[in-house]
Amino acid sequence: MADTLNFSLVSPARELFSGSVEQVDIPGTEGDFGVLPYHSPLMAAIRTGVMTVYAGGAETRYFVQGGFADVTPAGLTVLAERASVMGELNAADLDAGIAKVEGSLEALEGDVALTARQNLDGLRDARATL
């Protein structure tokens, strides 16, 4: 059996995943990154986007918005402000979220504008994968 990593994905609403995985690809605010077994300790902010979990030869995609990824010797924990299995997403809700962010971009500046653009990119990416 290949080496695995203990992984938990938690949102305020529920724990979406807890178990051993081979790899997790995470949308980070500083760029996307992958976590494999024996990864160096790391704490990173996550942005809106699609997170992919590789476990047992299968891959499962989750939509995440905000939060943190914490890699320790014990494993990886993702605490997301919002998370759901991609199959649970509603295209109309994503479209509404895209329209809302697009409508607010002109009035934003600096780091707030950057965060909004990252949010928009993540929403569009999730919408394209439905």
VMD Tcl script that builds the backbone (N, CA, C; Angstrom):
set m [mol new atoms 390]
animate dup $m
set s [atomselect $m all]
$s set {name element resname resid chain x y z} {
  {N N MET 1 A 0.839 -1.179 0.000}
  {CA C MET 1 A 0.000 0.000 0.000}
  {C C MET 1 A 0.886 1.245 0.000}
  {N N ALA 2 A 0.513 2.221 -0.780}
  {CA C ALA 2 A 1.270 3.459 -0.867}
  {C C ALA 2 A 1.140 4.252 0.431}
  {N N ASP 3 A 2.117 5.136 0.644}
  {CA C ASP 3 A 2.048 6.016 1.805}
  {C C ASP 3 A 0.825 6.904 1.698}
  {N N THR 4 A 0.215 7.184 2.840}
  {CA C THR 4 A -0.967 8.041 2.856}
  {C C THR 4 A -0.807 9.145 3.887}
  {N N LEU 5 A -1.729 10.065 3.830}
  {CA C LEU 5 A -1.750 11.249 4.672}
  {C C LEU 5 A -3.100 11.304 5.368}
  {N N ASN 6 A -3.128 11.577 6.659}
  {CA C ASN 6 A -4.397 11.786 7.355}
  {C C ASN 6 A -4.942 13.140 6.941}
  {N N PHE 7 A -6.220 13.189 6.538}
  {CA C PHE 7 A -6.811 14.421 6.023}
  {C C PHE 7 A -8.215 14.612 6.572}
  {N N SER 8 A -8.507 15.868 6.960}
  {CA C SER 8 A -9.864 16.243 7.378}
  {C C SER 8 A -10.245 17.532 6.665}
  {N N LEU 9 A -11.465 17.562 6.145}
  {CA C LEU 9 A -12.055 18.763 5.547}
  {C C LEU 9 A -13.267 19.118 6.382}
  {N N VAL 10 A -13.212 20.313 6.994}
  {CA C VAL 10 A -14.258 20.727 7.916}
  {C C VAL 10 A -14.765 22.104 7.534}
  {N N SER 11 A -16.098 22.259 7.572}
  {CA C SER 11 A -16.729 23.561 7.400}
  {C C SER 11 A -17.582 23.814 8.641}
  {N N PRO 12 A -18.082 25.032 8.817}
  {CA C PRO 12 A -18.952 25.273 9.975}
  {C C PRO 12 A -20.185 24.377 9.983}
  {N N ALA 13 A -20.632 23.969 8.806}
  {CA C ALA 13 A -21.843 23.162 8.714}
  {C C ALA 13 A -21.612 21.688 9.045}
  {N N ARG 14 A -20.412 21.160 8.664}
  {CA C ARG 14 A -20.192 19.725 8.837}
  {C C ARG 14 A -18.763 19.340 8.492}
  {N N GLU 15 A -18.395 18.119 8.884}
  {CA C GLU 15 A -17.141 17.538 8.438}
  {C C GLU 15 A -17.443 16.803 7.137}
  {N N LEU 16 A -16.774 17.186 6.070}
  {CA C LEU 16 A -17.052 16.594 4.768}
  {C C LEU 16 A -16.202 15.365 4.479}
  {N N PHE 17 A -15.013 15.319 5.074}
  {CA C PHE 17 A -14.138 14.177 4.824}
  {C C PHE 17 A -13.198 14.009 6.006}
  {N N SER 18 A -12.924 12.766 6.348}
  {CA C SER 18 A -11.917 12.433 7.341}
  {C C SER 18 A -11.397 11.047 7.012}
  {N N GLY 19 A -10.111 10.963 6.711}
  {CA C GLY 19 A -9.554 9.664 6.384}
  {C C GLY 19 A -8.178 9.781 5.772}
  {N N SER 20 A -7.684 8.659 5.274}
  {CA C SER 20 A -6.364 8.592 4.652}
  {C C SER 20 A -6.468 8.894 3.168}
  {N N VAL 21 A -5.548 9.689 2.673}
  {CA C VAL 21 A -5.523 10.076 1.261}
  {C C VAL 21 A -4.095 9.982 0.735}
  {N N GLU 22 A -3.983 9.931 -0.600}
  {CA C GLU 22 A -2.672 9.941 -1.226}
  {C C GLU 22 A -2.200 11.369 -1.500}
  {N N GLN 23 A -3.155 12.272 -1.795}
  {CA C GLN 23 A -2.796 13.642 -2.159}
  {C C GLN 23 A -4.026 14.529 -2.067}
  {N N VAL 24 A -3.793 15.822 -1.781}
  {CA C VAL 24 A -4.855 16.829 -1.809}
  {C C VAL 24 A -4.302 18.053 -2.530}
  {N N ASP 25 A -5.015 18.524 -3.556}
  {CA C ASP 25 A -4.656 19.738 -4.283}
  {C C ASP 25 A -5.575 20.861 -3.814}
  {N N ILE 26 A -4.986 21.967 -3.369}
  {CA C ILE 26 A -5.710 23.030 -2.673}
  {C C ILE 26 A -5.539 24.360 -3.396}
  {N N PRO 27 A -6.625 25.121 -3.569}
  {CA C PRO 27 A -6.485 26.469 -4.124}
  {C C PRO 27 A -6.051 27.444 -3.025}
  {N N GLY 28 A -4.809 27.857 -3.061}
  {CA C GLY 28 A -4.289 28.770 -2.043}
  {C C GLY 28 A -4.321 30.210 -2.522}
  {N N THR 29 A -4.349 31.138 -1.598}
  {CA C THR 29 A -4.358 32.549 -1.972}
  {C C THR 29 A -3.048 32.964 -2.637}
  {N N GLU 30 A -1.969 32.251 -2.353}
  {CA C GLU 30 A -0.672 32.542 -2.968}
  {C C GLU 30 A -0.392 31.620 -4.151}
  {N N GLY 31 A -1.368 30.822 -4.527}
  {CA C GLY 31 A -1.228 29.874 -5.633}
  {C C GLY 31 A -1.673 28.493 -5.197}
  {N N ASP 32 A -2.065 27.686 -6.159}
  {CA C ASP 32 A -2.512 26.331 -5.863}
  {C C ASP 32 A -1.315 25.492 -5.403}
  {N N PHE 33 A -1.581 24.531 -4.516}
  {CA C PHE 33 A -0.507 23.662 -4.050}
  {C C PHE 33 A -1.051 22.285 -3.735}
  {N N GLY 34 A -0.172 21.294 -3.826}
  {CA C GLY 34 A -0.525 19.919 -3.509}
  {C C GLY 34 A 0.140 19.485 -2.223}
  {N N VAL 35 A -0.554 18.647 -1.476}
  {CA C VAL 35 A -0.011 18.106 -0.229}
  {C C VAL 35 A 0.002 16.586 -0.360}
  {N N LEU 36 A 1.172 16.020 -0.151}
  {CA C LEU 36 A 1.373 14.580 -0.186}
  {C C LEU 36 A 1.889 14.120 1.176}
  {N N PRO 37 A 1.963 12.804 1.412}
  {CA C PRO 37 A 2.529 12.334 2.684}
  {C C PRO 37 A 3.936 12.904 2.894}
  {N N TYR 38 A 4.261 13.197 4.124}
  {CA C TYR 38 A 5.563 13.718 4.546}
  {C C TYR 38 A 5.810 15.159 4.091}
  {N N HIS 39 A 4.744 15.890 3.762}
  {CA C HIS 39 A 4.882 17.303 3.390}
  {C C HIS 39 A 5.430 18.086 4.582}
  {N N SER 40 A 6.211 19.099 4.310}
  {CA C SER 40 A 6.713 19.971 5.373}
  {C C SER 40 A 5.555 20.698 6.039}
  {N N PRO 41 A 5.675 20.998 7.334}
  {CA C PRO 41 A 4.620 21.758 8.012}
  {C C PRO 41 A 4.369 23.084 7.305}
  {N N LEU 42 A 3.097 23.466 7.249}
  {CA C LEU 42 A 2.690 24.647 6.497}
  {C C LEU 42 A 1.320 25.085 6.970}
  {N N MET 43 A 1.102 26.385 7.018}
  {CA C MET 43 A -0.242 26.908 7.208}
  {C C MET 43 A -0.446 27.917 6.090}
  {N N ALA 44 A -1.548 27.772 5.354}
  {CA C ALA 44 A -1.804 28.647 4.215}
  {C C ALA 44 A -3.276 29.005 4.141}
  {N N ALA 45 A -3.530 30.232 3.696}
  {CA C ALA 45 A -4.917 30.663 3.456}
  {C C ALA 45 A -5.385 30.054 2.142}
  {N N ILE 46 A -6.659 29.653 2.123}
  {CA C ILE 46 A -7.210 29.111 0.880}
  {C C ILE 46 A -8.177 30.124 0.283}
  {N N ARG 47 A -8.339 30.031 -1.022}
  {CA C ARG 47 A -9.236 30.931 -1.746}
  {C C ARG 47 A -10.382 30.113 -2.324}
  {N N THR 48 A -11.349 30.793 -2.840}
  {CA C THR 48 A -12.470 30.126 -3.499}
  {C C THR 48 A -11.945 29.301 -4.667}
  {N N GLY 49 A -12.400 28.065 -4.750}
  {CA C GLY 49 A -11.985 27.217 -5.855}
  {C C GLY 49 A -12.338 25.762 -5.628}
  {N N VAL 50 A -11.758 24.932 -6.470}
  {CA C VAL 50 A -12.012 23.495 -6.432}
  {C C VAL 50 A -10.803 22.800 -5.815}
  {N N MET 51 A -11.054 22.020 -4.779}
  {CA C MET 51 A -10.031 21.233 -4.112}
  {C C MET 51 A -10.235 19.776 -4.531}
  {N N THR 52 A -9.135 19.114 -4.897}
  {CA C THR 52 A -9.226 17.724 -5.337}
  {C C THR 52 A -8.546 16.812 -4.324}
  {N N VAL 53 A -9.268 15.760 -3.923}
  {CA C VAL 53 A -8.768 14.793 -2.946}
  {C C VAL 53 A -8.597 13.454 -3.667}
  {N N TYR 54 A -7.397 12.894 -3.559}
  {CA C TYR 54 A -7.084 11.603 -4.167}
  {C C TYR 54 A -6.996 10.565 -3.052}
  {N N ALA 55 A -7.919 9.619 -3.073}
  {CA C ALA 55 A -7.961 8.593 -2.024}
  {C C ALA 55 A -8.425 7.268 -2.616}
  {N N GLY 56 A -7.716 6.217 -2.305}
  {CA C GLY 56 A -8.118 4.883 -2.744}
  {C C GLY 56 A -8.225 4.743 -4.247}
  {N N GLY 57 A -7.391 5.432 -4.989}
  {CA C GLY 57 A -7.410 5.350 -6.451}
  {C C GLY 57 A -8.497 6.177 -7.110}
  {N N ALA 58 A -9.271 6.901 -6.336}
  {CA C ALA 58 A -10.339 7.751 -6.891}
  {C C ALA 58 A -10.062 9.208 -6.535}
  {N N GLU 59 A -10.696 10.100 -7.257}
  {CA C GLU 59 A -10.573 11.510 -6.921}
  {C C GLU 59 A -11.950 12.109 -6.696}
  {N N THR 60 A -12.024 12.953 -5.668}
  {CA C THR 60 A -13.265 13.641 -5.327}
  {C C THR 60 A -12.968 15.122 -5.291}
  {N N ARG 61 A -13.837 15.909 -5.909}
  {CA C ARG 61 A -13.648 17.356 -5.936}
  {C C ARG 61 A -14.633 18.030 -4.990}
  {N N TYR 62 A -14.124 19.028 -4.285}
  {CA C TYR 62 A -14.908 19.820 -3.347}
  {C C TYR 62 A -14.790 21.292 -3.717}
  {N N PHE 63 A -15.867 22.026 -3.538}
  {CA C PHE 63 A -15.859 23.473 -3.707}
  {C C PHE 63 A -15.595 24.068 -2.341}
  {N N VAL 64 A -14.570 24.931 -2.243}
  {CA C VAL 64 A -14.233 25.564 -0.969}
  {C C VAL 64 A -14.186 27.075 -1.143}
  {N N GLN 65 A -14.539 27.767 -0.079}
  {CA C GLN 65 A -14.447 29.224 -0.047}
  {C C GLN 65 A -13.839 29.636 1.275}
  {N N GLY 66 A -12.705 30.317 1.208}
  {CA C GLY 66 A -12.061 30.848 2.398}
  {C C GLY 66 A -11.627 29.796 3.382}
  {N N GLY 67 A -10.788 30.220 4.312}
  {CA C GLY 67 A -10.342 29.323 5.364}
  {C C GLY 67 A -8.849 29.101 5.319}
  {N N PHE 68 A -8.416 28.004 5.956}
  {CA C PHE 68 A -6.999 27.716 6.089}
  {C C PHE 68 A -6.723 26.237 5.889}
  {N N ALA 69 A -5.518 25.957 5.387}
  {CA C ALA 69 A -4.998 24.594 5.310}
  {C C ALA 69 A -3.837 24.513 6.285}
  {N N ASP 70 A -3.839 23.503 7.131}
  {CA C ASP 70 A -2.806 23.331 8.145}
  {C C ASP 70 A -2.173 21.951 7.978}
  {N N VAL 71 A -0.894 21.944 7.573}
  {CA C VAL 71 A -0.156 20.692 7.412}
  {C C VAL 71 A 0.760 20.550 8.623}
  {N N THR 72 A 0.626 19.427 9.312}
  {CA C THR 72 A 1.469 19.114 10.467}
  {C C THR 72 A 2.011 17.699 10.271}
  {N N PRO 73 A 2.926 17.250 11.131}
  {CA C PRO 73 A 3.381 15.859 11.021}
  {C C PRO 73 A 2.232 14.853 11.154}
  {N N ALA 74 A 1.140 15.253 11.819}
  {CA C ALA 74 A -0.005 14.358 11.995}
  {C C ALA 74 A -0.903 14.296 10.761}
  {N N GLY 75 A -0.778 15.249 9.839}
  {CA C GLY 75 A -1.619 15.227 8.639}
  {C C GLY 75 A -2.018 16.613 8.189}
  {N N LEU 76 A -3.096 16.669 7.428}
  {CA C LEU 76 A -3.610 17.907 6.836}
  {C C LEU 76 A -5.036 18.142 7.312}
  {N N THR 77 A -5.289 19.359 7.756}
  {CA C THR 77 A -6.645 19.770 8.096}
  {C C THR 77 A -6.966 21.009 7.283}
  {N N VAL 78 A -8.107 20.996 6.596}
  {CA C VAL 78 A -8.605 22.178 5.896}
  {C C VAL 78 A -9.852 22.637 6.634}
  {N N LEU 79 A -9.778 23.870 7.150}
  {CA C LEU 79 A -10.915 24.499 7.806}
  {C C LEU 79 A -11.448 25.529 6.823}
  {N N ALA 80 A -12.542 25.210 6.159}
  {CA C ALA 80 A -13.095 26.073 5.123}
  {C C ALA 80 A -14.300 26.840 5.647}
  {N N GLU 81 A -14.407 28.100 5.235}
  {CA C GLU 81 A -15.580 28.888 5.613}
  {C C GLU 81 A -16.841 28.306 4.983}
  {N N ARG 82 A -16.684 27.753 3.794}
  {CA C ARG 82 A -17.788 27.077 3.107}
  {C C ARG 82 A -17.190 25.947 2.291}
  {N N ALA 83 A -17.807 24.792 2.321}
  {CA C ALA 83 A -17.316 23.654 1.547}
  {C C ALA 83 A -18.482 22.747 1.189}
  {N N SER 84 A -18.411 22.174 0.000}
  {CA C SER 84 A -19.411 21.194 -0.410}
  {C C SER 84 A -18.809 20.305 -1.489}
  {N N VAL 85 A -19.361 19.120 -1.629}
  {CA C VAL 85 A -18.973 18.225 -2.707}
  {C C VAL 85 A -19.443 18.879 -4.008}
  {N N MET 86 A -18.617 18.853 -5.033}
  {CA C MET 86 A -18.964 19.514 -6.295}
  {C C MET 86 A -20.333 19.077 -6.817}
  {N N GLY 87 A -20.678 17.819 -6.632}
  {CA C GLY 87 A -21.961 17.312 -7.109}
  {C C GLY 87 A -23.166 17.924 -6.408}
  {N N GLU 88 A -22.948 18.562 -5.255}
  {CA C GLU 88 A -24.041 19.194 -4.517}
  {C C GLU 88 A -24.279 20.640 -4.936}
  {N N LEU 89 A -23.391 21.174 -5.781}
  {CA C LEU 89 A -23.513 22.582 -6.175}
  {C C LEU 89 A -24.651 22.792 -7.149}
  {N N ASN 90 A -25.218 23.969 -7.070}
  {CA C ASN 90 A -26.301 24.385 -7.949}
  {C C ASN 90 A -25.752 25.436 -8.911}
  {N N ALA 91 A -25.882 25.204 -10.218}
  {CA C ALA 91 A -25.355 26.136 -11.219}
  {C C ALA 91 A -25.946 27.529 -11.064}
  {N N ALA 92 A -27.215 27.621 -10.739}
  {CA C ALA 92 A -27.861 28.929 -10.584}
  {C C ALA 92 A -27.253 29.706 -9.415}
  {N N ASP 93 A -26.926 29.016 -8.318}
  {CA C ASP 93 A -26.296 29.683 -7.177}
  {C C ASP 93 A -24.906 30.202 -7.542}
  {N N LEU 94 A -24.154 29.398 -8.290}
  {CA C LEU 94 A -22.835 29.847 -8.726}
  {C C LEU 94 A -22.949 31.041 -9.667}
  {N N ASP 95 A -23.903 30.982 -10.593}
  {CA C ASP 95 A -24.122 32.107 -11.513}
  {C C ASP 95 A -24.473 33.382 -10.752}
  {N N ALA 96 A -25.291 33.261 -9.723}
  {CA C ALA 96 A -25.662 34.424 -8.911}
  {C C ALA 96 A -24.445 34.964 -8.173}
  {N N GLY 97 A -23.603 34.086 -7.654}
  {CA C GLY 97 A -22.388 34.513 -6.981}
  {C C GLY 97 A -21.433 35.220 -7.925}
  {N N ILE 98 A -21.317 34.699 -9.151}
  {CA C ILE 98 A -20.463 35.328 -10.164}
  {C C ILE 98 A -20.975 36.724 -10.481}
  {N N ALA 99 A -22.275 36.847 -10.696}
  {CA C ALA 99 A -22.867 38.148 -11.029}
  {C C ALA 99 A -22.666 39.144 -9.888}
  {N N LYS 100 A -22.800 38.691 -8.656}
  {CA C LYS 100 A -22.634 39.578 -7.505}
  {C C LYS 100 A -21.208 40.121 -7.425}
  {N N VAL 101 A -20.222 39.243 -7.604}
  {CA C VAL 101 A -18.829 39.682 -7.539}
  {C C VAL 101 A -18.503 40.599 -8.716}
  {N N GLU 102 A -18.963 40.231 -9.908}
  {CA C GLU 102 A -18.710 41.079 -11.082}
  {C C GLU 102 A -19.275 42.480 -10.876}
  {N N GLY 103 A -20.441 42.566 -10.268}
  {CA C GLY 103 A -21.079 43.852 -10.033}
  {C C GLY 103 A -20.360 44.722 -9.019}
  {N N SER 104 A -19.577 44.121 -8.159}
  {CA C SER 104 A -18.893 44.888 -7.119}
  {C C SER 104 A -17.451 45.251 -7.471}
  {N N LEU 105 A -16.885 44.660 -8.510}
  {CA C LEU 105 A -15.463 44.843 -8.802}
  {C C LEU 105 A -15.055 46.292 -9.058}
  {N N GLU 106 A -15.870 47.035 -9.777}
  {CA C GLU 106 A -15.495 48.408 -10.133}
  {C C GLU 106 A -15.289 49.297 -8.916}
  {N N ALA 107 A -15.989 49.033 -7.845}
  {CA C ALA 107 A -15.909 49.880 -6.648}
  {C C ALA 107 A -14.786 49.460 -5.704}
  {N N LEU 108 A -14.066 48.401 -6.033}
  {CA C LEU 108 A -13.047 47.881 -5.116}
  {C C LEU 108 A -11.634 48.256 -5.558}
  {N N GLU 109 A -10.747 48.349 -4.567}
  {CA C GLU 109 A -9.344 48.675 -4.832}
  {C C GLU 109 A -8.440 47.828 -3.952}
  {N N GLY 110 A -7.174 47.766 -4.308}
  {CA C GLY 110 A -6.151 47.133 -3.482}
  {C C GLY 110 A -6.391 45.665 -3.196}
  {N N ASP 111 A -6.080 45.280 -1.948}
  {CA C ASP 111 A -6.191 43.876 -1.546}
  {C C ASP 111 A -7.623 43.362 -1.611}
  {N N VAL 112 A -8.582 44.248 -1.358}
  {CA C VAL 112 A -9.993 43.842 -1.418}
  {C C VAL 112 A -10.359 43.469 -2.855}
  {N N ALA 113 A -9.860 44.247 -3.824}
  {CA C ALA 113 A -10.121 43.937 -5.236}
  {C C ALA 113 A -9.444 42.627 -5.632}
  {N N LEU 114 A -8.220 42.405 -5.155}
  {CA C LEU 114 A -7.512 41.159 -5.457}
  {C C LEU 114 A -8.269 39.959 -4.917}
  {N N THR 115 A -8.745 40.061 -3.692}
  {CA C THR 115 A -9.518 38.974 -3.084}
  {C C THR 115 A -10.795 38.718 -3.872}
  {N N ALA 116 A -11.466 39.783 -4.294}
  {CA C ALA 116 A -12.694 39.631 -5.076}
  {C C ALA 116 A -12.403 38.967 -6.414}
  {N N ARG 117 A -11.299 39.332 -7.057}
  {CA C ARG 117 A -10.946 38.705 -8.344}
  {C C ARG 117 A -10.616 37.224 -8.155}
  {N N GLN 118 A -9.919 36.901 -7.055}
  {CA C GLN 118 A -9.636 35.489 -6.776}
  {C C GLN 118 A -10.936 34.725 -6.530}
  {N N ASN 119 A -11.861 35.336 -5.821}
  {CA C ASN 119 A -13.155 34.730 -5.566}
  {C C ASN 119 A -13.892 34.495 -6.888}
  {N N LEU 120 A -13.869 35.495 -7.749}
  {CA C LEU 120 A -14.529 35.383 -9.052}
  {C C LEU 120 A -13.911 34.262 -9.881}
  {N N ASP 121 A -12.583 34.196 -9.918}
  {CA C ASP 121 A -11.913 33.132 -10.672}
  {C C ASP 121 A -12.305 31.752 -10.144}
  {N N GLY 122 A -12.354 31.610 -8.826}
  {CA C GLY 122 A -12.729 30.331 -8.231}
  {C C GLY 122 A -14.165 29.951 -8.527}
  {N N LEU 123 A -15.072 30.927 -8.480}
  {CA C LEU 123 A -16.478 30.668 -8.817}
  {C C LEU 123 A -16.610 30.254 -10.273}
  {N N ARG 124 A -15.902 30.945 -11.157}
  {CA C ARG 124 A -15.951 30.596 -12.590}
  {C C ARG 124 A -15.381 29.203 -12.836}
  {N N ASP 125 A -14.287 28.874 -12.142}
  {CA C ASP 125 A -13.683 27.549 -12.280}
  {C C ASP 125 A -14.661 26.468 -11.833}
  {N N ALA 126 A -15.307 26.689 -10.698}
  {CA C ALA 126 A -16.283 25.714 -10.205}
  {C C ALA 126 A -17.451 25.588 -11.172}
  {N N ARG 127 A -17.915 26.699 -11.702}
  {CA C ARG 127 A -19.035 26.687 -12.648}
  {C C ARG 127 A -18.676 25.921 -13.915}
  {N N ALA 128 A -17.437 26.087 -14.377}
  {CA C ALA 128 A -16.985 25.404 -15.603}
  {C C ALA 128 A -16.867 23.897 -15.411}
  {N N THR 129 A -16.678 23.454 -14.184}
  {CA C THR 129 A -16.505 22.020 -13.945}
  {C C THR 129 A -17.804 21.286 -13.655}
  {N N LEU 130 A -18.905 22.016 -13.550}
  {CA C LEU 130 A -20.203 21.354 -13.301}
  {C C LEU 130 A -20.657 20.573 -14.516}
}
mol reanalyze $m
mol bondsrecalc $m
mol representation Tube
mol addrep $m
